[in-house]
């Protein structure tokens, strides 16, 4: 099995956002979901996208340093592997 950067995804109360994706990005997300399913179990692309965005924001040093310097105005949740 491949080592994925995204770990198990915890459940959380959702907020709905509407976005448009290119056909290529949609195909890539579906392919990623298939690989993810082989490691952690079946997941929908709709559930995968928020977890990927969360992981991206947590790993972006520029964003983290800016959000910390602005008095913590951007809440950062703990990584999924650290949540109960």
N, C-alpha and C positions, 0 to 999 in steps of 0.2 A: 504494500500500500504506500502511496505517496505521502510525504510529510506536508500537511497543509498548515498555513499560517493561522487559519481560522480554526479555533477549537469548538467544543460543544456550545450550542447556543442556549442560554437560559430563557425562560419564559418571562414576559414583561407586558405591561399594559400598553397597547399600541396607540399611536396617533397617526391618522391617515394623511398622507401626502401623495399628490399625483405627479408623476414624472413621465416623460417620453424618452424611450431608449432607441438607439439605432438598432437595426436588425442584427448587425454584427455583434454589438454588445449583448443583446438578448441571447444570441446563440452561444456566446462565450459564458454567460451566466448559467445557462441551462447545462452546458458541458461541465462547468465547475460544480453545479449541484449534483450531477451524476457521480463525479469523482468523490465529492463530499459524502454522498450516500453510501459509497463503498467503505468509508471509514467510520462515520458516525450514525448512519441511518438516513432514511429518506427525508428530504426537506424540499419545500417549495422555493422557487426563486424569490417570491415575495417575502418569505421569512429570511432568506439568505442575505438579501440586499441590505437591510438595516444592520445586521451583524457585521457585514463587510465595511460599511460606512463608519460604524462605531470603532472598529479596529483601525481603520485608516486614520481617523481623527486622533485616537490615542497614540498612534505611532508617529504623528506629524510633529516634529520637535518645534518647528516655527509656530504652529498653532498652540501647542502646549505652553510655550514660553510667553506668548502674547496673552493667552487666557489667564496665566498666573500673574502676569504683570498688571492686568486690568482688574485686580481685586477678585479674581476667581469668578468673573461674570459668566464664563462658559463652564457649566458643570461637567466634570469628567467622571463617568462611572468606572468602577473597577473592572478589570478584564474579566471576560466570561469565566475563565478558569479559576478566578478568585471569588466568584459569586457563589452563594450557597445553592 
